[in-house]
Amino acid sequence: MTSMQADPKPIYLDHAATSPLRPEVWGAMDAVRSCAFNPVSPHAFGRRAHECLEDARAALGELLGCSRHALTFTGGGTESDNLAILGFARANLDRGPCLILSAIEHMACLEAAKRAEIEGAEVRLLPVDRHANVRLDALQTALEESAGRPTLVSIMWANNEVGSVQPMAEIARLARQHGALLHTDAVQALGKEDISLARLPVDLLTATAHKLGGPVGIGLLYRREGVALQPLTFGGSQEGRLWPGTQNPLAAAGLACAVQLAVREQADHAKRWSRLRDDLAARLRQGIPGLVVHAEGADHRLPNLLSVGIRGCDPGALLLALDLEGIAVSGGSACSSGSAKGSHVLAAMGVSREEEYATVRFSFGPGNSAREVERAAASMVRATSRILAGTRNRAASDA
């Protein structure tokens, strides 16, 4: 009897990709369904939609510790990252802008920087150590060498593949000391880390709803007053012309509700998720010889994310086997292939590519339980043992 036959209910452990819409968020969106109109329309329906949109913006400003006027709604995290990085570069193109990013940034940031480099910006990539900690000495050097030029440091608060959390207070201090601006992709960190823009001098911050149990298709960009950005799209005057398009007041209400829940529950969830993460790692280690826990030695890790690697294991076969057992996980980043060989994050950490290597990312949400972790670990051990045995048998027959 298969695990799915014994316990047919699938287990979702891929919240770092998208966390399912929370009932409370759906309720908040349903409560304002009468506002589903164009917020810039001049009639009463439009005014009602505009009020709903601005209520959500004000709520988010209070939750994040900033003015509501500093928040721009976008279509998601990728758009916010692009607007921050490419928008900064284009706004300063005549002054020789410099972009400093870590080698483990989300591809939304790295690709935006690559485009800015084509257009004339200088791009510097910072190395990380084997635990995915950004090298602060390299940041110091890069900042010294970019002195006198408009410079943007873009370092993600928490890595989406392996969960390492960067020392943002120290990074902010170094950026300020050298007159550089700081952007952080906080998509994975919001709701898992204590984030207050009133306390941390960040100039630009990216967040999105669907990592928090909010709706897909809406994100935000915090922009400190005075930071110049060039819009990437053109049309109307919405969002201060930085994101000109028809705004979605229902999604904005959902985003505000999702952030409110995440901030309110963050401390309790972090404790429980840490226990689940460590229990899962222990169970996998016990059953899978040679298992690698990525970023285990990082100064700080996300409580809800565990990334592991198995040498000599076919990544596609492993993910398929887990899916057939009803265990929903990812091979690293939902934005990349299932193979660890394609992971720029693992490559920057020095993980060897000389042999087949399977990586699996487990990420928890509010509803996950210890019983689910136990079942997921058992499924992973079974699947890995079966695949590795098959590999050994094939190697023996070939010999």
N, C-alpha and C positions, 0 to 999 in steps of 0.2 A: 504493500500500500504506500503510495507516495505521500509526501508531506501535504500536498494540496488536497488530497482526498481525506487525510486525517483532520486537517484544519483548513477549510477552503477559503477562509477570509484572508485576502491579500494584506500584506504589511507594507505601508508606504514609509520608506526611509530615505527620501530624496527631497527633503524640504529646502535644501540649499539651491535646488533647481527651481522649484515652485512649491510653496506651501498652500495646500488647498484652502479655498475661500472659507473663512470662519463664519459660523452662523450669525454672530454678533455683527460682523461686517455686512453680511447680506441684509440683516435687519436695518442697519443704519442707511444703506442704500435704498432699501424699499421704503423707508420712512420719508425719503425726499424724492420719490419717483415723480411727484407732481412738478419737480424742477427740471425735468428732462427736456430742456429747451436750450436755444442758443443764448448764452449769457450776454452777448452784445446786442441782442435785438432790443429795439426801443420801447416795446410794449410791456404790459404787465407780466406776461409770461417770461420774457427775457429778463426783466428786473428780478423776478423770483429766482430764476436760475443763477443770476449774478450774485444775489444775496447768499445762496447756498454755496457757491464757489468760494466766496470771500469768507464765509463762516468756517469752511474747511481750512482755508489758508491761515486764518487767525488761530485756529485750534492747533495747527501744526507748528506755527511760530512759538506758541506757548510751550508746547511739548519739547521742542528742540532748543529752546532758549534763545530765540532770535526774533527780530521784527518780521511780521507777516510780509512786509514789503520786500524782504530779502529772498523770498521764496518764489521760484518759477516752476509752474507745472509743466511737465514734459510727457512724452509718450513712454518713458521708461528709463531704466538705468543706462542703457547704451546711449540714448539721445542725450542724457545729462552729462555723461562722460565726454562725449564728442563735443558738446557745447562748451564745456569747461576748458578742454585742452586745445581743440582746434579754434574755438572762439577766442581764446587768449592769444594764440599765436597769430591769428589774422589781425587782431586788433593792434598788435605791436610789430607787424611785419617790417615796417620801415625802420625799426630800431634794432633789428637783429635779435629776435627773441631766442631764449634758451629754454628747453624743456628737459627736466630731470625726472626720470621715472625709474622704478625698480624693475628688475628683469622678470618679476613674477606678477606684474599687473594683469588685470583682466584685458582680454584682447580688444575690448571696446576702447581702452586707453592706449594700448600699444599701436593699434591700427590708426587711431586718430593722430598719434604722434608721428607715425610713419608718413601720413598724408601731409602733416605740417612740415616735416623735413623736406618733402618734395617741393613744397611751396617756399622754402627758404629758411625755416627755423633750424636751429641746432638741437639735436637730441642726444642726451646722455643716458645710458642705462646703468643703474647701480647693481652691483653683484649682491647676492645673498649668501649666507652660510648654509651648511647642510641641513639646518633646521628651519630654513626659510625666514631667518631674521635678516632684515636689510642691514647692510654694512654701513654704519653711521660714519665711519672714517672716510668711506668713499663719498658719502653725501657731503661731508665737510669739504673735501677736496673739490668736488664738482661745483659747490657753491662759491668757493674761493676763485675758481677759474672762470666763473661766469659773472664776476663782479662788474658792475657798471652797465649791465645789460638787463632788459626786462626778463625775469626768470620765473618760471612756474615749476614748483616741485609737485609731482603727482604720485602719491604713495597710498595704496589701498589700506584701509584701517585693518581689515582682516582678509586673509586670502581665501578665495572661494574653492580652491582645490584641496589644500592641506590644512587650512584652519589657523595658520600662524597669525598672531595679532601683533601689529607693529607698535613701537613706543611713540605714539602720536604726540605726546607732550614734548618729548625731546626733539622729535622731528620738527615740530612747530617752532620750538625755541631756536633751532639752528637756522630755519628758514627766515625767521624774524631778524636774527642776528646779522644775516647777510642781505637783508632787504628783498628777499624773494617772497613770492606768493605761494600759498600751499593749497592744493586740491587733494581731497581724499575721497576715494570710492568707498562709501560706508554701507553699500548694499547688503553685505553679509553681516556687518557688525551691529547695525541698528536693531535693537531689541535683544541683543545678546551682550552688548557692552554698554557701560554707562556713558552716554553721549550727551554733552551739553555744550552748545555753541557759545553760551555765555561764559564758560570757563576756559575753553580751548580756542586759541586764536587761529582758526581755520578760515581761509578766504573763500573757498568753494567746496561744497560737499554734495555728493550724489547719494540718492536713496531711491528706492522703488517699493511699490506696494506688494507685489506678488510673492516676495520672500517672507512676508509677515502675515500671510493669510488674507491679504487684500486682493483687489481685482488686478488682473493682467492688463497692461496697456496704459498705466499711468505711473509716472515717477516725479521726482522733484530735484531741483538744483538750488542749493543755498548759495547766494552770492553776496559777499560782504559789500556794503556801500562803498562806491568808488572804484570797484574792480571793473575794468572795461572788457567787454566781450563783443565779438562780432557775431551777429546771428548767422546761422547756417542755412536757414530757410527764410523765404520772404513772402509777404502777403499783407495780412492785416496788422493791427496794432496790439493784438492780444499778448498777454504776458510781457508787457513792456517791449514788444517787438522781438523778444528773444525766442519766442516759440509761437509764431503767428499761425494760428489755426483754430478751428472751433473747439472750445474747451468742453470738458466733460464733467459737469457738476456732480453727477452721481458717483463717478469714479473718484473724484476728489473727496467726497464724503466718506467713501470706502477707505481711501488711503488714510484719512485722518483718524477713523475708527481703528484701523489696523495698527497704526503707530501708537495710539492711546493704549490699546490693550497690551502691545509689546512692551511699552515703557512701564506700565503698571505691574506687569507680571514678570519683568526681566529677572529680578533677583531670585524669585522662587524657581522659575524655570531653569536658570543657570545652575543652581544647585542640583536639581533633579537630572538635568541633561548631563552634567559632569559625571554623575554616578552611572548613568546609562552608558556613556562613552567609555568609561574606564572598565566597566563590567564586560562590555562587548570586546574590548581590546584583550582583556584577560582570557576570555573564552576562546577567542580566535588564536591567541598565542598557544594556548594549551593544546589545541587541536591541529594546528598547522605549523609544522617545524619550519624555521627560517622566515617566519612572517616578519615583514618590515612595517612599523608604524611610522608613517611620514610625519615629520615635524614634531616628533615626540619630545625632543629636547629644546623646543622653542621656549623663549622666555615666557610666553603666554599663548594659549590656544583658545579657539572658540569652544565653548562647552558642549555645543550640539553637533560637532562635526568630527568624524574619524575617517582618516584615509589610510588604507593599508596596501601593501604590495606583496606579490608572490612571484618569485623568480621561477622561470621555466614553465609558466602557466599561460595558456592561451586566453587573452583577455576577453575576446568575443565569446568564446565557449563558456567562460565563467559567468559573464553577465546574462547570457541566455539561460544557463542552468538555474541561476537565481530567479530569473523572471518566471521560468516554468514552475518554480516552487512558490511563486506568489510573493517574492521579496523584491520590492522596487528600490533599486539603488542606481548609482551612476558610475561611470568609469573614471571619474575625476571631475571634469567640468561639464555641465549640460551643454555648454557652447562649443565643445570640442569632440573629437572622436572618442570611441571607447578604448582606444589603445593608449597605454601610458607612453608608448614610443613617441607619440605626437605631443606630449605635454611639455610645454616650454617651462612650466613651473618645476617639474621634476628634473628637467635638464639643468636648470639654473641651480638646483640643489645638489647636483652631482650624482644623481641616480643613474647607474650604468644602463646603457642601451645595447650592450653587447649581446644580450640574450633576450628571449621572449619574457615579457614582464607584464603581469596583470595588476592593475590597480583598481580598487573599489572604494568609493566614497559613500559612507553612511552619514546621513544627516537627520536629526530629530526635530520634531515639532511638538506642539502642546499635547497632542493625544497619544503619543507613543508611550509604551509601558515596558516594564522589566520582562514581562512574559514575551513580548514581541522581540526583545533583544535576545532572549534565550532561544527562541525559534529561529531567528535570523542567523545567529551564530552556528546553530546546528546545521542549518541548510548550507551555509558557507563552507563549513568543514567537510560535509559530505560531498559537495560539488567539487571542491578543490582536490580532495583525495581521489575522486573518480577521474578527474581530468589529468592529474599528475600521473596516476597509474597508467592511464591510456598512453600518455607520452612516453613513459618508461618502456611499456610493452612494444610500442612502435620502434623505439630506438633499439631495443634488443633484437627485434625481428630484422631490422635493417642491417644490424651487425652480422 
